[in-house]
Amino acid sequence: MQAELKTLFEVTQLPTAAGREGHVVRYIKEWVAARPELEIAADVSGNLTVKVKALEAGESSPSLYFTAHLDHPAFVVEKVLPGGRVLASFRGGVMADYFVNARVAMYAGEPDAKRGGQLGVGTVLNKEVATGSPFDHYLIEIDPPARASEASAEVKVGDIARWDVPRAEVDGDGVFHTDACDDLSAVASMLDAMDGILRLVKGGDKLPQPVRLLFTRAEEIGFIGAIAAVRNGTIPHDARVIALENSRSFADSPIHDGPIVRVGDRLSIFSPTLTDAIAARAEELSGTVSPTAQQKLAEQPKPKFKWQRKLMAGGACEASVYYSSGYDATCVCLPLGNYHNMADLAAVQAGTNTSAAVVGREYIGVDDYLGLVELLVGCAQRLPVSEIMHSRIEKLWGERSFVLG
């Protein structure tokens, strides 16, 4: 199983934070360099675009973009203080309860051969007042021996501190637990899907449009990379954009029920035509349609592919940025456990937890991940502008309008 999920294991354990995405950027650049069929470019804000050379030559069709962000909530060191302490800003959204005595691991803020690997571990002591910054700041005490004079030599301004959690693994229920699914499992799924797309191209398949990958920065502090991509013109305005996310799983959007075609988030409703087109493609891959109230579940064929269609009202994603900026844009996401590493979140929110709030590994279903990769490759193969609803309306009118007299 781990061999099948190699990219997922590797990418989701890379340290990253808003504005400090260099480790993931290096991974993607090395991944692209190993595939001469691809080319990569960065815009002025550091967002990365990956293209298939063979799909670009002489092509006039609008491009299809898969996009995901490179960061995850984490601390960034702002000051190195005496006595093995650092002052760090937290870039992302996590409830205050989870910071109390939390353990963190320190990493170089950017790839550095001399400072590779974990620099040390420490404990979050308390929240500090910081003026002139949009982020909360926390005092972190680094454990010996990486402290005092060693701290100033090993831990530097700009380094990353992330939650100290166990290494990634797949449990007996097919659930993948790791440092950061949001949004690094989406990044991994795009890379795995691109490998699938390359196999199609090498096999002679004629894809209907260029397919590009866009990796954005600093989503966790307010979609800053996506806003930059819009302002920079990184995405052509006639492109169709499928933003990929990891969204908190609820009772009606469970893990193991497949990737979720999102119709909207708490900020906006996404492009209905593109959402419908992805849903239609998911139905094709599934081989079934959702049963109506007049149909028995036992009479439905077993789906070859599981997927969900939901309004994810608990959060927001980059699709809202693209759609509100005039793009044909929507979102597909993975149902996520321990959202932003907040274990037992529902109980902590409700105040019914019987012990202190603790951070934990985020987790997703392995089957959901593989389903997302399959859906992305399927969308690259065929994703027409959906006219399903229009056709259904015309059919109904033709069959039954006679009752109006």
C-alpha positions in Angstrom: 0.0 0.0 0.0 2.8 2.5 0.9 4.3 2.0 -2.6 1.1 3.0 -4.2 0.9 6.1 -1.9 4.6 7.1 -2.2 3.9 10.7 -3.3 1.2 11.1 -0.6 3.6 9.9 2.2 6.4 12.1 1.0 4.5 15.4 0.4 2.3 15.4 3.5 5.3 15.1 5.8 7.2 18.1 4.4 7.3 21.2 6.7 5.5 24.2 5.3 3.8 27.4 6.4 2.3 30.5 4.7 5.2 32.3 3.2 7.6 29.4 3.9 6.6 26.8 1.3 10.1 26.2 0.0 10.3 22.5 1.0 7.2 21.6 -1.0 8.3 23.9 -3.9 11.7 22.0 -4.1 9.9 18.7 -4.1 7.6 19.7 -7.0 10.5 21.1 -9.0 12.5 17.9 -8.6 9.4 15.9 -9.4 9.0 17.9 -12.6 12.7 17.7 -13.5 12.4 13.9 -13.6 9.7 14.2 -16.3 11.0 15.8 -19.5 7.4 15.9 -20.9 6.6 18.7 -18.4 7.7 22.3 -17.8 7.4 24.5 -14.8 7.3 28.2 -14.2 6.8 30.5 -11.3 4.9 33.8 -11.4 6.1 36.9 -9.6 4.5 35.8 -6.4 6.1 32.4 -6.4 3.0 30.4 -7.4 4.0 27.4 -9.6 2.4 26.3 -12.9 3.2 22.9 -14.4 2.3 22.2 -18.1 2.4 19.2 -20.4 4.4 20.3 -23.4 2.6 18.1 -25.9 -0.8 19.6 -24.9 0.3 23.2 -25.4 1.7 23.1 -28.9 -0.7 24.8 -31.3 -3.6 24.5 -28.8 -6.3 27.1 -28.8 -8.8 25.4 -26.4 -9.3 26.9 -23.0 -7.1 25.3 -20.4 -8.2 23.1 -17.5 -6.5 24.0 -14.2 -6.2 21.8 -11.2 -5.0 24.0 -8.3 -4.0 23.4 -4.6 -2.2 25.4 -2.0 1.3 24.6 -0.6 0.9 25.8 3.0 -0.6 24.5 6.2 -1.2 26.2 9.6 2.2 26.5 11.4 4.5 28.8 13.3 7.2 31.0 11.7 10.0 32.2 14.0 10.2 36.0 14.2 12.8 36.4 16.9 15.5 34.2 18.5 15.7 35.0 22.3 18.2 34.2 25.0 17.7 31.0 27.1 16.6 28.8 24.3 13.3 30.6 23.5 11.9 31.9 20.3 9.0 34.2 19.4 6.9 32.9 16.6 3.9 34.0 14.6 1.2 31.5 14.0 -0.1 31.6 10.4 -3.4 29.8 10.1 -6.6 29.1 11.9 -6.5 27.0 15.1 -8.6 27.3 18.3 -6.7 28.8 21.2 -7.3 25.7 23.4 -4.9 23.7 21.3 -1.9 25.9 22.0 -1.7 25.2 25.7 1.6 23.3 26.4 1.5 22.0 22.8 4.6 20.4 21.5 6.2 21.6 18.3 9.1 20.5 16.0 11.5 23.0 14.4 12.6 22.9 10.8 14.6 25.3 8.5 12.3 27.8 6.9 13.7 27.0 3.4 15.6 24.0 2.1 19.2 24.0 3.4 21.6 21.2 2.9 23.5 22.2 6.1 20.3 22.5 8.2 18.3 19.6 6.8 16.0 17.5 9.0 14.5 18.4 12.4 16.4 21.1 14.2 14.8 20.4 17.6 11.5 20.2 19.6 9.9 22.6 22.0 6.9 23.6 24.0 4.5 26.5 23.4 4.5 28.6 26.6 2.1 31.4 26.1 0.6 34.0 23.8 2.5 37.2 23.4 1.4 40.7 22.5 2.7 41.7 19.1 1.9 45.0 17.4 1.9 45.7 13.7 1.2 42.1 12.7 -2.0 40.4 11.6 -0.9 37.1 13.3 -1.0 35.9 16.8 2.5 35.4 18.4 3.6 32.8 20.8 6.7 32.2 23.0 8.2 28.7 22.4 10.8 27.1 24.6 13.2 24.8 22.8 14.3 21.6 24.6 17.9 21.0 25.4 20.4 20.6 23.7 19.0 22.8 21.0 18.8 25.9 23.1 20.8 28.8 24.6 23.8 29.4 22.4 22.9 26.4 20.2 19.5 27.9 19.5 20.9 31.0 17.9 23.1 28.8 15.7 20.5 26.2 14.7 17.1 28.0 14.9 16.9 31.1 12.9 14.3 33.8 12.0 12.1 32.5 9.3 12.3 28.9 10.5 9.1 26.7 10.8 7.7 25.2 13.9 4.9 22.7 13.4 3.0 20.4 15.7 5.1 17.5 16.9 3.1 14.4 15.9 4.0 10.8 15.0 5.1 9.9 11.5 2.6 9.1 8.8 0.9 5.7 8.6 -2.1 3.8 7.1 -4.1 2.1 9.8 -6.1 -1.1 9.5 -9.2 0.7 8.4 -7.5 2.2 5.4 -7.2 5.6 6.9 -4.1 7.7 6.2 -2.8 9.7 9.2 -0.1 12.4 8.6 1.3 15.8 9.6 -0.7 17.8 7.0 -3.4 16.6 4.6 -4.6 20.2 4.1 -3.7 20.9 1.5 -0.6 18.7 0.8 -2.7 15.6 0.0 -4.3 17.6 -2.7 -0.9 18.6 -3.9 0.1 14.9 -4.0 -3.1 14.0 -5.8 -2.3 16.5 -8.6 1.1 15.0 -9.1 -0.2 11.5 -9.2 -3.0 12.5 -11.5 -0.5 14.2 -13.8 1.4 10.9 -14.0 -1.9 9.3 -15.1 -2.4 12.1 -17.7 1.1 11.6 -19.1 0.4 7.9 -19.5 -2.7 8.8 -21.6 -0.7 11.3 -23.7 2.1 8.8 -24.3 -0.5 6.2 -25.2 -1.8 8.4 -28.0 -5.0 9.7 -26.3 -6.1 13.1 -27.6 -7.1 15.2 -24.6 -9.7 17.9 -25.4 -7.7 20.7 -23.7 -4.4 21.6 -22.1 -4.3 20.5 -18.5 -2.2 22.5 -16.1 -1.4 22.3 -12.4 -1.3 25.5 -10.3 0.3 25.4 -6.8 -0.5 28.5 -4.8 1.1 30.0 -1.7 -0.2 31.4 1.6 -3.8 30.2 1.5 -4.1 29.6 5.2 -3.9 33.4 5.9 -6.6 34.4 3.5 -6.0 33.0 0.0 -3.1 35.3 -0.7 -1.5 33.2 -3.3 -4.8 32.7 -5.2 -5.5 36.4 -5.1 -2.0 37.0 -6.4 -2.6 34.5 -9.2 -5.7 36.4 -10.2 -4.0 39.9 -10.0 -0.9 38.6 -11.9 -3.0 37.1 -14.7 -1.3 33.7 -13.9 -4.5 31.9 -15.0 -5.9 32.8 -18.4 -9.4 34.3 -17.9 -11.0 31.7 -20.2 -9.6 28.8 -18.2 -11.8 26.3 -16.2 -10.4 26.0 -12.6 -10.9 23.1 -10.3 -9.6 24.0 -6.8 -8.7 21.0 -4.7 -9.1 21.0 -0.9 -9.3 19.0 2.3 -12.6 19.9 4.1 -13.7 18.9 7.6 -15.7 15.7 7.5 -19.2 15.8 9.0 -21.9 13.1 9.4 -23.3 13.9 6.0 -19.8 14.0 4.3 -18.1 11.0 5.8 -14.6 9.6 5.1 -14.7 6.6 2.8 -17.7 7.9 0.8 -15.4 9.3 -1.9 -14.1 12.7 -3.0 -16.6 15.5 -2.7 -17.8 17.7 -5.6 -18.4 21.0 -3.7 -21.2 23.2 -4.9 -20.0 26.0 -2.6 -18.6 27.0 0.7 -19.6 29.4 3.5 -18.6 32.4 1.3 -20.1 31.6 -2.1 -21.7 29.2 -4.5 -19.3 28.0 -7.3 -19.8 27.8 -11.0 -22.9 25.6 -11.6 -21.9 24.5 -15.1 -18.5 23.3 -14.1 -19.8 21.7 -10.9 -22.4 19.9 -13.0 -19.8 18.8 -15.5 -17.6 17.2 -12.8 -20.6 15.6 -11.2 -21.6 14.1 -14.6 -18.1 12.8 -15.1 -18.2 11.3 -11.6 -21.5 9.6 -12.5 -19.9 8.1 -15.6 -16.9 6.8 -13.7 -19.3 5.4 -11.0 -21.6 3.7 -13.5 -24.6 4.7 -11.4 -26.7 7.7 -10.6 -27.9 8.8 -7.1 -31.2 6.9 -6.3 -34.4 8.9 -6.0 -36.9 8.5 -3.2 -38.9 6.1 -5.4 -36.0 3.7 -5.8 -34.7 1.0 -3.4 -31.0 1.0 -2.7 -30.9 -2.8 -3.2 -32.0 -2.3 -6.8 -29.1 0.0 -7.6 -26.0 -1.4 -9.1 -22.9 -1.3 -7.0 -20.9 1.8 -8.0 -17.5 1.4 -9.5 -16.4 4.7 -8.1 -17.6 6.5 -4.9 -18.1 10.2 -4.8 -20.2 12.8 -3.0 -21.8 16.2 -3.9 -22.1 18.6 -1.0 -22.3 22.2 0.1 -19.3 22.4 2.5 -20.7 25.2 4.7 -18.1 25.0 7.5 -15.1 26.6 5.7 -14.0 28.5 2.6 -11.6 27.7 -0.2 -9.8 29.3 -3.1 -12.6 28.4 -5.5 -14.5 31.4 -4.0 -11.6 33.7 -5.0 -11.5 32.4 -8.6 -15.3 32.3 -9.1 -15.8 35.8 -7.6 -13.0 37.0 -10.0 -15.0 35.9 -13.0 -13.5 32.4 -13.6 -15.5 29.3 -14.4 -14.4 27.7 -11.1 -15.4 25.1 -8.6 -13.9 22.8 -6.0 -13.4 19.1 -5.3 -12.3 18.1 -1.9 -11.3 15.2 0.4 -13.3 14.7 3.6 -10.8 15.4 6.4 -10.5 14.3 10.0 -8.7 16.4 12.7 -9.1 19.5 10.6 -6.1 21.8 11.1 -4.7 19.1 13.5 -7.5 19.8 16.0 -8.3 16.4 17.6 -11.8 15.8 19.1 -12.8 19.2 17.5 -16.6 18.8 17.8 -16.3 18.2 21.5 -13.9 21.1 22.1 -16.1 23.4 20.2 -19.1 22.4 22.2 -17.2 22.5 25.5 -18.0 18.8 26.2 -14.4 17.5 26.1 -13.4 15.8 29.3 -9.7 16.4 28.9 -7.4 19.2 27.6 -7.5 19.8 23.8 -4.6 18.2 22.1 -3.3 18.4 18.5 -3.2 15.3 16.4 -2.4 14.1 12.9 -4.9 15.0 10.2 -6.4 12.0 8.4 -8.2 11.0 5.1 -9.4 7.8 3.6 -6.9 6.0 1.3 -9.9 5.1 -1.0 -11.0 8.7 -1.1 -7.5 9.8 -2.1 -7.3 7.2 -4.9 -10.8 8.2 -6.0 -9.7 11.8 -6.3 -6.8 10.9 -8.5 -9.1 8.8 -10.7 -11.6 11.7 -10.9 -8.9 14.2 -11.9 -7.6 12.0 -14.7 -11.2 11.4 -15.8 -11.9 15.1 -15.9 -8.7 15.6 -18.0 -10.1 13.0 -20.5 -13.5 14.5 -20.8 -15.2 17.4 -19.1 -17.8 19.0 -21.4 -19.9 22.0 -20.4 -22.8 20.2 -18.8 -26.3 20.5 -20.3 -27.8 17.7 -18.3 -30.4 20.0 -16.5 -31.4 21.7 -19.8 -31.8 18.3 -21.5 -33.9 17.0 -18.6 -36.1 20.1 -18.7 -36.7 19.7 -22.4 -37.5 16.0 -22.0 -40.0 16.6 -19.3 -41.7 19.4 -21.3 -41.9 17.2 -24.3 -43.4 14.3 -22.4 -45.8 15.9 -20.0 -46.7 19.5 -21.0 -50.0 18.1 -22.4 -51.4 18.2 -18.8 -51.6 21.9 -19.0 -54.2 21.7 -21.7 
